[in-house]
Amino acid sequence: MIHVTRQEPSELHYLRVTIATGDDVFVTMYEVDGHGWVHRQFQMRDTLTRFAPEDILMCRPINLHAMRSHPCCDAIDVEEFELLWGEVAGERSFAQRLPDTRLAWEGSLGEERVRLRWLPMGARSPGWTEVPGFLDLYVRGDAKAARGACAALFLETPIQWRALAGDVRADAVATAAA
């Protein structure tokens, strides 16, 4: 798999692609930056929701101009995208890998010990980068580390989680207090 260098995100664009085939209607929603990198994507069909495969998020940018000019594509506002994302995000398999999605966690991803932080409604700390496709998940490192973490997550690499108290793992707090 080839990964290209990803620049810092620019202005975000929100797109809806609606394709009707016979009795089926597929609606695919995209969050894409000005460089063509897809940050979040999901497809709705009847009662099924599918999320972006790793290759869409990671390998290379899309041609944003071509996509926006496609007759099945409409630009939508961020509020519409976030409303729908809020309804379907809980269906992602990743949510089942967290002990409790409402709490902050720090984890080690796989044997390489890549450090992750799940910060629901929280702000990232310096040195942490948002993992593409996840609003509340951060990796210790730069954009390259974030792409690697995203790929590992799609491959279901095991994660060992520990509760996070502020910017400190809860086990570190307990050790310091002892």
Backbone as JSON Lines, residues from 0, in Angstrom:
{"i":0,"aa":"M","n":[0.84,-1.17,0.0],"ca":[0.0,0.0,0.0],"c":[0.89,1.24,0.0]}
{"i":1,"aa":"I","n":[0.55,2.2,-0.8],"ca":[1.32,3.44,-0.91],"c":[0.63,4.52,-0.11]}
{"i":2,"aa":"H","n":[1.41,5.2,0.72],"ca":[0.89,6.35,1.46],"c":[1.65,7.58,0.99]}
{"i":3,"aa":"V","n":[0.94,8.64,0.76],"ca":[1.59,9.88,0.37],"c":[1.58,10.84,1.54]}
{"i":4,"aa":"T","n":[2.44,11.84,1.48],"ca":[2.52,12.79,2.57],"c":[1.25,13.61,2.65]}
{"i":5,"aa":"R","n":[0.74,13.71,3.83],"ca":[-0.51,14.44,4.05],"c":[-0.19,15.8,4.65]}
{"i":6,"aa":"Q","n":[-0.75,16.83,4.07],"ca":[-0.54,18.18,4.58],"c":[-1.54,18.46,5.7]}
{"i":7,"aa":"E","n":[-1.3,19.54,6.4],"ca":[-2.26,19.95,7.42],"c":[-3.6,20.25,6.74]}
{"i":8,"aa":"P","n":[-4.73,19.88,7.38],"ca":[-6.03,20.09,6.74],"c":[-6.29,21.57,6.44]}
{"i":9,"aa":"S","n":[-6.92,21.79,5.31],"ca":[-7.35,23.14,4.96],"c":[-8.87,23.2,5.19]}
{"i":10,"aa":"E","n":[-9.52,24.13,4.55],"ca":[-10.97,24.26,4.69],"c":[-11.66,22.93,4.38]}
{"i":11,"aa":"L","n":[-12.67,22.6,5.18],"ca":[-13.39,21.34,4.99],"c":[-14.62,21.54,4.11]}
{"i":12,"aa":"H","n":[-14.89,20.54,3.28],"ca":[-16.05,20.53,2.39],"c":[-16.9,19.32,2.77]}
{"i":13,"aa":"Y","n":[-18.2,19.49,2.71],"ca":[-19.13,18.42,3.07],"c":[-19.98,18.1,1.85]}
{"i":14,"aa":"L","n":[-19.95,16.83,1.45],"ca":[-20.6,16.42,0.22],"c":[-21.55,15.26,0.47]}
{"i":15,"aa":"R","n":[-22.63,15.26,-0.31],"ca":[-23.58,14.14,-0.26],"c":[-23.72,13.61,-1.69]}
{"i":16,"aa":"V","n":[-23.48,12.32,-1.85],"ca":[-23.64,11.67,-3.14],"c":[-24.82,10.72,-3.02]}
{"i":17,"aa":"T","n":[-25.83,10.93,-3.85],"ca":[-27.04,10.11,-3.82],"c":[-27.14,9.35,-5.14]}
{"i":18,"aa":"I","n":[-27.18,8.03,-5.03],"ca":[-27.28,7.18,-6.22],"c":[-28.49,6.27,-6.05]}
{"i":19,"aa":"A","n":[-29.4,6.34,-7.02],"ca":[-30.59,5.49,-7.0],"c":[-30.45,4.44,-8.09]}
{"i":20,"aa":"T","n":[-30.62,3.18,-7.69],"ca":[-30.57,2.07,-8.65],"c":[-31.8,1.21,-8.42]}
{"i":21,"aa":"G","n":[-32.75,1.3,-9.28],"ca":[-33.99,0.54,-9.09],"c":[-34.7,1.0,-7.84]}
{"i":22,"aa":"D","n":[-34.92,0.07,-6.91],"ca":[-35.59,0.4,-5.65],"c":[-34.61,0.84,-4.56]}
{"i":23,"aa":"D","n":[-33.31,0.69,-4.8],"ca":[-32.31,1.04,-3.8],"c":[-31.84,2.48,-3.95]}
{"i":24,"aa":"V","n":[-31.6,3.11,-2.82],"ca":[-31.0,4.43,-2.81],"c":[-29.8,4.38,-1.86]}
{"i":25,"aa":"F","n":[-28.64,4.78,-2.35],"ca":[-27.42,4.86,-1.56],"c":[-27.11,6.33,-1.33]}
{"i":26,"aa":"V","n":[-26.86,6.71,-0.11],"ca":[-26.43,8.07,0.19],"c":[-25.08,7.97,0.88]}
{"i":27,"aa":"T","n":[-24.08,8.6,0.28],"ca":[-22.74,8.59,0.86],"c":[-22.38,10.02,1.21]}
{"i":28,"aa":"M","n":[-21.91,10.2,2.45],"ca":[-21.55,11.52,2.96],"c":[-20.03,11.59,3.12]}
{"i":29,"aa":"Y","n":[-19.46,12.72,2.73],"ca":[-18.01,12.9,2.81],"c":[-17.66,14.2,3.52]}
{"i":30,"aa":"E","n":[-16.61,14.14,4.32],"ca":[-15.94,15.33,4.85],"c":[-14.56,15.32,4.22]}
{"i":31,"aa":"V","n":[-14.29,16.31,3.38],"ca":[-13.06,16.34,2.59],"c":[-12.4,17.7,2.77]}
{"i":32,"aa":"D","n":[-11.06,17.7,2.94],"ca":[-10.39,19.0,3.03],"c":[-10.04,19.5,1.63]}
{"i":33,"aa":"G","n":[-9.56,20.73,1.56],"ca":[-9.27,21.36,0.28],"c":[-8.17,20.68,-0.52]}
{"i":34,"aa":"H","n":[-7.37,19.83,0.14],"ca":[-6.32,19.08,-0.55],"c":[-6.85,17.77,-1.11]}
{"i":35,"aa":"G","n":[-8.12,17.44,-0.82],"ca":[-8.73,16.22,-1.33],"c":[-8.68,15.04,-0.37]}
{"i":36,"aa":"W","n":[-8.17,15.24,0.83],"ca":[-8.11,14.14,1.8],"c":[-9.48,13.95,2.45]}
{"i":37,"aa":"V","n":[-9.96,12.72,2.44],"ca":[-11.23,12.38,3.08],"c":[-10.96,12.17,4.56]}
{"i":38,"aa":"H","n":[-11.66,12.91,5.42],"ca":[-11.49,12.77,6.87],"c":[-12.52,11.82,7.45]}
{"i":39,"aa":"R","n":[-13.76,11.97,7.01],"ca":[-14.83,11.06,7.45],"c":[-15.71,10.74,6.26]}
{"i":40,"aa":"Q","n":[-16.2,9.51,6.22],"ca":[-17.08,9.09,5.14],"c":[-17.97,7.98,5.66]}
{"i":41,"aa":"F","n":[-19.23,8.02,5.3],"ca":[-20.13,6.91,5.61],"c":[-21.19,6.82,4.54]}
{"i":42,"aa":"Q","n":[-21.7,5.61,4.4],"ca":[-22.73,5.34,3.4],"c":[-23.95,4.76,4.08]}
{"i":43,"aa":"M","n":[-25.11,5.27,3.74],"ca":[-26.37,4.78,4.3],"c":[-27.18,4.14,3.18]}
{"i":44,"aa":"R","n":[-27.72,2.97,3.5],"ca":[-28.57,2.24,2.55],"c":[-29.57,1.45,3.38]}
{"i":45,"aa":"D","n":[-30.84,1.78,3.25],"ca":[-31.89,1.15,4.06],"c":[-31.5,1.25,5.53]}
{"i":46,"aa":"T","n":[-31.32,0.14,6.21],"ca":[-30.96,0.15,7.63],"c":[-29.47,-0.09,7.83]}
{"i":47,"aa":"L","n":[-28.71,-0.2,6.76],"ca":[-27.28,-0.5,6.84],"c":[-26.46,0.79,6.73]}
{"i":48,"aa":"T","n":[-25.48,0.93,7.61],"ca":[-24.53,2.04,7.53],"c":[-23.14,1.45,7.44]}
{"i":49,"aa":"R","n":[-22.38,1.91,6.45],"ca":[-20.99,1.47,6.31],"c":[-20.09,2.69,6.43]}
{"i":50,"aa":"F","n":[-18.91,2.46,7.0],"ca":[-17.94,3.54,7.18],"c":[-16.76,3.35,6.23]}
{"i":51,"aa":"A","n":[-15.99,4.42,6.06],"ca":[-14.93,4.43,5.06],"c":[-13.92,3.32,5.26]}
{"i":52,"aa":"P","n":[-13.59,2.63,4.18],"ca":[-12.47,1.7,4.27],"c":[-11.17,2.48,4.34]}
{"i":53,"aa":"E","n":[-10.15,1.84,4.86],"ca":[-8.87,2.49,5.09],"c":[-8.3,3.12,3.82]}
{"i":54,"aa":"D","n":[-8.49,2.5,2.67],"ca":[-7.87,3.04,1.46],"c":[-8.46,4.39,1.05]}
{"i":55,"aa":"I","n":[-9.73,4.64,1.35],"ca":[-10.31,5.94,1.02],"c":[-9.71,7.03,1.91]}
{"i":56,"aa":"L","n":[-9.56,6.72,3.18],"ca":[-9.05,7.73,4.11],"c":[-7.56,7.96,3.98]}
{"i":57,"aa":"M","n":[-6.82,6.95,3.57],"ca":[-5.39,6.99,3.79],"c":[-4.5,7.13,2.56]}
{"i":58,"aa":"C","n":[-4.78,6.45,1.48],"ca":[-3.79,6.27,0.42],"c":[-3.48,7.52,-0.38]}
{"i":59,"aa":"R","n":[-4.5,8.18,-0.84],"ca":[-4.24,9.35,-1.66],"c":[-5.47,10.25,-1.67]}
{"i":60,"aa":"P","n":[-5.28,11.52,-1.95],"ca":[-6.43,12.41,-1.98],"c":[-7.32,12.12,-3.19]}
{"i":61,"aa":"I","n":[-8.57,12.5,-3.07],"ca":[-9.51,12.38,-4.17],"c":[-9.42,13.64,-5.03]}
{"i":62,"aa":"N","n":[-10.01,13.62,-6.19],"ca":[-10.09,14.8,-7.05],"c":[-11.36,15.55,-6.63]}
{"i":63,"aa":"L","n":[-11.19,16.51,-5.76],"ca":[-12.33,17.23,-5.18],"c":[-13.14,17.96,-6.26]}
{"i":64,"aa":"H","n":[-12.48,18.58,-7.22],"ca":[-13.2,19.29,-8.28],"c":[-14.08,18.33,-9.08]}
{"i":65,"aa":"A","n":[-13.52,17.19,-9.47],"ca":[-14.29,16.21,-10.25],"c":[-15.47,15.68,-9.44]}
{"i":66,"aa":"M","n":[-15.22,15.42,-8.16],"ca":[-16.29,14.9,-7.32],"c":[-17.42,15.92,-7.18]}
{"i":67,"aa":"R","n":[-17.06,17.17,-6.93],"ca":[-18.09,18.21,-6.75],"c":[-18.88,18.47,-8.03]}
{"i":68,"aa":"S","n":[-18.28,18.19,-9.18],"ca":[-18.99,18.44,-10.44],"c":[-19.82,17.24,-10.89]}
{"i":69,"aa":"H","n":[-19.75,16.14,-10.17],"ca":[-20.54,14.95,-10.54],"c":[-22.02,15.25,-10.35]}
{"i":70,"aa":"P","n":[-22.89,14.82,-11.26],"ca":[-24.32,15.15,-11.16],"c":[-25.03,14.55,-9.94]}
{"i":71,"aa":"C","n":[-24.47,13.53,-9.33],"ca":[-25.1,12.92,-8.14],"c":[-24.6,13.54,-6.84]}
{"i":72,"aa":"C","n":[-23.71,14.52,-6.94],"ca":[-23.07,15.1,-5.75],"c":[-23.65,16.48,-5.44]}
{"i":73,"aa":"D","n":[-23.95,16.69,-4.16],"ca":[-24.42,17.99,-3.68],"c":[-23.54,18.44,-2.53]}
{"i":74,"aa":"A","n":[-23.23,19.72,-2.51],"ca":[-22.55,20.29,-1.34],"c":[-23.6,20.48,-0.25]}
{"i":75,"aa":"I","n":[-23.23,20.13,0.98],"ca":[-24.12,20.32,2.12],"c":[-23.38,21.13,3.16]}
{"i":76,"aa":"D","n":[-24.08,21.61,4.17],"ca":[-23.4,22.38,5.21],"c":[-22.95,21.46,6.34]}
{"i":77,"aa":"V","n":[-22.04,21.97,7.14],"ca":[-21.46,21.19,8.22],"c":[-22.52,20.72,9.2]}
{"i":78,"aa":"E","n":[-23.55,21.53,9.43],"ca":[-24.59,21.15,10.39],"c":[-25.33,19.89,9.95]}
{"i":79,"aa":"E","n":[-25.65,19.8,8.65],"ca":[-26.34,18.6,8.15],"c":[-25.45,17.37,8.28]}
{"i":80,"aa":"F","n":[-24.16,17.52,7.93],"ca":[-23.23,16.39,8.05],"c":[-23.13,15.94,9.5]}
{"i":81,"aa":"E","n":[-22.92,16.89,10.42],"ca":[-22.74,16.54,11.83],"c":[-24.0,15.94,12.43]}
{"i":82,"aa":"L","n":[-25.17,16.4,12.0],"ca":[-26.42,15.82,12.48],"c":[-26.5,14.34,12.11]}
{"i":83,"aa":"L","n":[-26.22,14.03,10.86],"ca":[-26.26,12.64,10.42],"c":[-25.12,11.83,11.05]}
{"i":84,"aa":"W","n":[-23.92,12.42,11.13],"ca":[-22.79,11.72,11.77],"c":[-23.14,11.37,13.21]}
{"i":85,"aa":"G","n":[-23.75,12.29,13.91],"ca":[-24.13,12.04,15.3],"c":[-25.11,10.88,15.43]}
{"i":86,"aa":"E","n":[-25.95,10.68,14.42],"ca":[-26.9,9.58,14.46],"c":[-26.26,8.23,14.17]}
{"i":87,"aa":"V","n":[-25.21,8.2,13.35],"ca":[-24.65,6.91,12.93],"c":[-23.31,6.56,13.57]}
{"i":88,"aa":"A","n":[-22.6,7.52,14.14],"ca":[-21.24,7.27,14.64],"c":[-21.19,6.15,15.68]}
{"i":89,"aa":"G","n":[-22.23,6.01,16.47],"ca":[-22.25,4.95,17.49],"c":[-22.27,3.55,16.91]}
{"i":90,"aa":"E","n":[-22.58,3.43,15.62],"ca":[-22.62,2.13,14.96],"c":[-21.24,1.65,14.52]}
{"i":91,"aa":"R","n":[-20.23,2.51,14.6],"ca":[-18.88,2.11,14.2],"c":[-18.37,1.01,15.12]}
{"i":92,"aa":"S","n":[-17.7,0.04,14.54],"ca":[-17.18,-1.07,15.33],"c":[-16.14,-0.59,16.34]}
{"i":93,"aa":"F","n":[-15.47,0.53,16.05],"ca":[-14.46,1.03,16.97],"c":[-15.04,1.35,18.34]}
{"i":94,"aa":"A","n":[-16.26,1.85,18.39],"ca":[-16.88,2.21,19.67],"c":[-16.96,1.0,20.61]}
{"i":95,"aa":"Q","n":[-17.09,-0.18,20.06],"ca":[-17.15,-1.4,20.88],"c":[-15.79,-1.77,21.44]}
{"i":96,"aa":"R","n":[-14.74,-1.16,20.94],"ca":[-13.38,-1.46,21.41],"c":[-12.98,-0.58,22.6]}
{"i":97,"aa":"L","n":[-13.83,0.39,22.94],"ca":[-13.57,1.26,24.1],"c":[-14.36,0.75,25.3]}
{"i":98,"aa":"P","n":[-13.76,0.79,26.49],"ca":[-14.52,0.39,27.68],"c":[-15.77,1.22,27.89]}
{"i":99,"aa":"D","n":[-15.69,2.53,27.67],"ca":[-16.83,3.43,27.82],"c":[-16.54,4.66,26.98]}
{"i":100,"aa":"T","n":[-17.31,4.89,25.93],"ca":[-17.04,5.99,25.0],"c":[-17.26,7.37,25.62]}
{"i":101,"aa":"R","n":[-17.91,7.41,26.77],"ca":[-18.18,8.71,27.41],"c":[-17.0,9.21,28.24]}
{"i":102,"aa":"L","n":[-16.01,8.34,28.5],"ca":[-14.87,8.67,29.35],"c":[-13.59,8.79,28.55]}
{"i":103,"aa":"A","n":[-12.61,9.49,29.1],"ca":[-11.29,9.64,28.46],"c":[-10.44,8.4,28.75]}
{"i":104,"aa":"W","n":[-9.68,7.97,27.71],"ca":[-8.83,6.79,27.83],"c":[-7.51,7.04,27.13]}
{"i":105,"aa":"E","n":[-6.47,6.37,27.61],"ca":[-5.2,6.32,26.89],"c":[-4.9,4.86,26.63]}
{"i":106,"aa":"G","n":[-4.42,4.57,25.44],"ca":[-4.17,3.17,25.1],"c":[-2.88,2.96,24.36]}
{"i":107,"aa":"S","n":[-2.46,1.7,24.35],"ca":[-1.3,1.27,23.58],"c":[-1.83,0.41,22.44]}
{"i":108,"aa":"L","n":[-1.46,0.76,21.24],"ca":[-1.96,0.1,20.04],"c":[-0.93,-0.91,19.56]}
{"i":109,"aa":"G","n":[-1.29,-2.19,19.63],"ca":[-0.43,-3.25,19.11],"c":[0.87,-3.38,19.85]}
{"i":110,"aa":"E","n":[1.77,-4.12,19.23],"ca":[3.06,-4.4,19.86],"c":[4.04,-3.25,19.71]}
{"i":111,"aa":"E","n":[3.77,-2.33,18.8],"ca":[4.67,-1.2,18.6],"c":[4.48,-0.12,19.66]}
{"i":112,"aa":"R","n":[3.46,-0.29,20.48],"ca":[3.19,0.63,21.59],"c":[2.91,2.05,21.13]}
{"i":113,"aa":"V","n":[2.17,2.16,20.06],"ca":[1.71,3.47,19.6],"c":[0.72,3.97,20.64]}
{"i":114,"aa":"R","n":[0.9,5.19,21.11],"ca":[0.02,5.73,22.15],"c":[-1.17,6.44,21.54]}
{"i":115,"aa":"L","n":[-2.37,6.07,22.02],"ca":[-3.61,6.68,21.59],"c":[-4.28,7.37,22.77]}
{"i":116,"aa":"R","n":[-5.07,8.36,22.48],"ca":[-5.94,8.97,23.5],"c":[-7.33,9.15,22.93]}
{"i":117,"aa":"W","n":[-8.31,8.72,23.68],"ca":[-9.72,8.94,23.35],"c":[-10.18,10.07,24.26]}
{"i":118,"aa":"L","n":[-10.54,11.19,23.69],"ca":[-10.92,12.37,24.46],"c":[-12.29,12.87,24.01]}
{"i":119,"aa":"P","n":[-13.37,12.24,24.48],"ca":[-14.68,12.71,24.06],"c":[-14.92,14.12,24.59]}
{"i":120,"aa":"M","n":[-15.29,15.0,23.7],"ca":[-15.56,16.4,24.05],"c":[-14.34,17.11,24.61]}
{"i":121,"aa":"G","n":[-13.16,16.56,24.39],"ca":[-11.96,17.17,24.93],"c":[-11.09,17.75,23.84]}
{"i":122,"aa":"A","n":[-10.12,18.53,24.24],"ca":[-9.18,19.12,23.29],"c":[-7.87,18.35,23.36]}
{"i":123,"aa":"R","n":[-7.23,18.22,22.23],"ca":[-5.96,17.49,22.23],"c":[-4.88,18.28,22.92]}
{"i":124,"aa":"S","n":[-3.91,17.56,23.41],"ca":[-2.75,18.17,24.05],"c":[-1.65,18.37,23.02]}
{"i":125,"aa":"P","n":[-0.69,19.24,23.3],"ca":[0.44,19.41,22.36],"c":[1.15,18.06,22.17]}
{"i":126,"aa":"G","n":[1.54,17.8,20.92],"ca":[2.23,16.55,20.6],"c":[1.3,15.42,20.19]}
{"i":127,"aa":"W","n":[-0.01,15.67,20.22],"ca":[-1.01,14.67,19.84],"c":[-1.7,15.12,18.56]}
{"i":128,"aa":"T","n":[-1.94,14.18,17.63],"ca":[-2.54,14.48,16.33],"c":[-3.82,13.67,16.17]}
{"i":129,"aa":"E","n":[-4.85,14.31,15.64],"ca":[-6.12,13.61,15.41],"c":[-5.93,12.48,14.4]}
{"i":130,"aa":"V","n":[-6.48,11.33,14.72],"ca":[-6.43,10.18,13.81],"c":[-7.5,10.39,12.74]}
{"i":131,"aa":"P","n":[-7.13,10.31,11.45],"ca":[-8.11,10.54,10.38],"c":[-9.33,9.61,10.54]}
{"i":132,"aa":"G","n":[-10.51,10.21,10.38],"ca":[-11.74,9.44,10.48],"c":[-12.33,9.37,11.87]}
{"i":133,"aa":"F","n":[-11.64,9.94,12.86],"ca":[-12.1,9.9,14.25],"c":[-12.02,11.3,14.84]}
{"i":134,"aa":"L","n":[-13.12,11.79,15.38],"ca":[-13.12,13.13,15.95],"c":[-12.45,13.19,17.31]}
{"i":135,"aa":"D","n":[-12.57,12.15,18.1],"ca":[-12.13,12.19,19.49],"c":[-10.91,11.32,19.77]}
{"i":136,"aa":"L","n":[-10.27,10.8,18.73],"ca":[-9.13,9.9,18.89],"c":[-7.86,10.58,18.4]}
{"i":137,"aa":"Y","n":[-6.82,10.54,19.24],"ca":[-5.55,11.19,18.94],"c":[-4.42,10.2,19.11]}
{"i":138,"aa":"V","n":[-3.33,10.43,18.39],"ca":[-2.13,9.61,18.49],"c":[-0.97,10.5,18.89]}
{"i":139,"aa":"R","n":[-0.05,9.96,19.67],"ca":[1.15,10.7,20.05],"c":[2.05,10.73,18.83]}
{"i":140,"aa":"G","n":[2.23,11.91,18.23],"ca":[3.07,12.04,17.05],"c":[2.46,12.94,16.01]}
{"i":141,"aa":"D","n":[2.95,12.79,14.79],"ca":[2.57,13.68,13.68],"c":[1.56,13.02,12.75]}
{"i":142,"aa":"A","n":[1.34,13.65,11.59],"ca":[0.37,13.15,10.62],"c":[0.72,11.75,10.13]}
{"i":143,"aa":"K","n":[2.0,11.45,9.99],"ca":[2.42,10.11,9.56],"c":[2.02,9.07,10.61]}
{"i":144,"aa":"A","n":[2.23,9.39,11.89],"ca":[1.83,8.48,12.97],"c":[0.31,8.31,12.98]}
{"i":145,"aa":"A","n":[-0.42,9.39,12.69],"ca":[-1.88,9.33,12.67],"c":[-2.37,8.42,11.54]}
{"i":146,"aa":"R","n":[-1.74,8.5,10.37],"ca":[-2.12,7.62,9.26],"c":[-1.82,6.17,9.61]}
{"i":147,"aa":"G","n":[-0.69,5.92,10.24],"ca":[-0.33,4.55,10.64],"c":[-1.3,4.01,11.67]}
{"i":148,"aa":"A","n":[-1.71,4.85,12.62],"ca":[-2.67,4.42,13.64],"c":[-4.01,4.11,12.99]}
{"i":149,"aa":"C","n":[-4.44,4.93,12.04],"ca":[-5.71,4.7,11.35],"c":[-5.67,3.36,10.62]}
{"i":150,"aa":"A","n":[-4.59,3.07,9.93],"ca":[-4.46,1.8,9.21],"c":[-4.51,0.63,10.2]}
{"i":151,"aa":"A","n":[-3.82,0.76,11.33],"ca":[-3.82,-0.31,12.34],"c":[-5.21,-0.52,12.93]}
{"i":152,"aa":"L","n":[-5.96,0.56,13.11],"ca":[-7.31,0.44,13.65],"c":[-8.24,-0.29,12.69]}
{"i":153,"aa":"F","n":[-8.1,-0.03,11.39],"ca":[-8.94,-0.72,10.42],"c":[-8.58,-2.2,10.33]}
{"i":154,"aa":"L","n":[-7.35,-2.55,10.71],"ca":[-6.94,-3.95,10.73],"c":[-7.25,-4.61,12.07]}
{"i":155,"aa":"E","n":[-7.98,-3.89,12.94],"ca":[-8.41,-4.42,14.24],"c":[-7.23,-4.8,15.14]}
{"i":156,"aa":"T","n":[-6.14,-4.04,15.07],"ca":[-5.0,-4.26,15.95],"c":[-5.45,-4.08,17.4]}
{"i":157,"aa":"P","n":[-5.04,-4.98,18.29],"ca":[-5.48,-4.88,19.7],"c":[-5.02,-3.58,20.36]}
{"i":158,"aa":"I","n":[-5.85,-3.1,21.27],"ca":[-5.55,-1.89,22.04],"c":[-5.71,-2.22,23.52]}
{"i":159,"aa":"Q","n":[-4.74,-1.8,24.32],"ca":[-4.86,-1.92,25.77],"c":[-5.16,-0.53,26.3]}
{"i":160,"aa":"W","n":[-6.34,-0.37,26.92],"ca":[-6.79,0.93,27.4],"c":[-6.56,1.08,28.89]}
{"i":161,"aa":"R","n":[-6.28,2.32,29.32],"ca":[-6.22,2.71,30.73],"c":[-7.01,4.01,30.85]}
{"i":162,"aa":"A","n":[-7.7,4.16,31.97],"ca":[-8.46,5.39,32.2],"c":[-7.51,6.58,32.23]}
{"i":163,"aa":"L","n":[-7.99,7.73,31.78],"ca":[-7.19,8.94,31.73],"c":[-7.81,9.96,32.66]}
{"i":164,"aa":"A","n":[-7.0,10.52,33.55],"ca":[-7.46,11.56,34.47],"c":[-6.77,12.86,34.07]}
{"i":165,"aa":"G","n":[-7.49,13.73,33.4],"ca":[-6.87,14.95,32.88],"c":[-5.91,14.57,31.78]}
{"i":166,"aa":"D","n":[-4.65,14.96,31.89],"ca":[-3.62,14.58,30.92],"c":[-2.75,13.45,31.43]}
{"i":167,"aa":"V","n":[-3.17,12.79,32.51],"ca":[-2.36,11.75,33.13],"c":[-3.16,10.46,33.2]}
{"i":168,"aa":"R","n":[-2.52,9.33,32.85],"ca":[-3.21,8.04,32.98],"c":[-3.56,7.82,34.44]}
{"i":169,"aa":"A","n":[-4.72,7.21,34.68],"ca":[-5.19,6.99,36.05],"c":[-4.22,6.11,36.83]}
{"i":170,"aa":"D","n":[-3.57,5.12,36.21],"ca":[-2.62,4.27,36.95],"c":[-1.39,5.07,37.39]}
{"i":171,"aa":"A","n":[-1.02,6.11,36.6],"ca":[0.11,6.97,37.0],"c":[-0.3,7.82,38.2]}
{"i":172,"aa":"V","n":[-1.55,8.27,38.25],"ca":[-2.04,9.05,39.38],"c":[-2.03,8.18,40.64]}
{"i":173,"aa":"A","n":[-2.5,6.96,40.5],"ca":[-2.54,6.05,41.65],"c":[-1.13,5.76,42.16]}
{"i":174,"aa":"T","n":[-0.16,5.58,41.26],"ca":[1.22,5.3,41.66],"c":[1.81,6.51,42.38]}
{"i":175,"aa":"A","n":[1.55,7.7,41.86],"ca":[2.09,8.92,42.46],"c":[1.52,9.16,43.85]}
{"i":176,"aa":"A","n":[0.27,8.76,44.06],"ca":[-0.37,8.99,45.34],"c":[0.06,7.98,46.39]}
{"i":177,"aa":"A","n":[0.6,6.86,45.95],"ca":[0.99,5.79,46.89],"c":[2.24,6.1,47.66]}
